């Protein structure tokens, strides 16, 4: 989760891996390895990332969801409940198609700024 969040935050700030590396005193290769999960940052580096992107370390580590993620999950949950869909069981083709459509809409909503 850390790598995905780091990449997302970096791209949202329109930074290259090389630019981010220079800001925190790491190489482009280090940033790439963090983003792909081949390497884990130490606590000092995590704190630097949190400061640069104005987020909490918990968020970087995937322990907290964004407001958009929470909204998307709520939309999916409400839809499933309204359709009598148990998300823990196997879905029919019709249920799967309808749920897929609502997931796509939830993703579109989550991309709104």
C-alpha angles and dihedrals in degrees: 000000000000093000093049093049093046092051092047092050092045093051092046088058090046092239125150119223088252093052093049090047091054091050093055098031097252133118126258086247091057091052091048091051091049091051094048094044094244090119135030121216122236121242094265091053092046089054091050091052091048091051095046093050096035094235134120121261087239089062092050090052092051095248093124130045125223120248088251092053091050092049092049092050091048092051091051092046093049092048093049091050093048090052094045090244117156105211090201094061135062115282129224117240090256093049092046092051093048092046091048090054092051091047089053090051091047090052091050090051092048090055092059113104 
